[in-house]
Amino acid sequence: MRQMLYLPYVGMPNILAGERLVPELLQDEATPANLAGALLTLLRDTAAQKRQIERFREFHELLRQNTAEKAAEVVLDALH
């Protein structure tokens, strides 16, 4: 366990970004008031909205793996 890598974030967007891109409200912090507050903060900050959208587009490109094409190639290879 000591050799496990420590990540300061638990949310996948934050892990991929390497920074706090989205709020992480865990367990007792995930109250309706805190969730609403985080959403209102984002709704009021158009620069943060644009930044999140751009980063999520980057994540999409990073994670996109053409899965259907790869699966078809494996099936075709198995048939030959």
C-alpha positions, 0 to 999 in steps of 0.5 A: 500500500505504501507504494501506491501512487497518491492522487490529490483528486478522486474525480476523473475530470480532475485526475485527467486535468491534473488540477481541480477542474470540477468540485469534489464534494464527497460524503458529508460535503455532498449536501444539497446546499453545497451542490447547489452552491457549486452549480451556482458558482459555475453558472455565474462564471462564464469563463469557467464554463468555457474552460470546462467545455474545452477541457472536456473536449480535450478529454474526449479526444484523449480517451476516444479509441475507435472502439467499434473499429478495433472490435471489428478488426479483432472479429475479422482477424479471428474469422481468418 
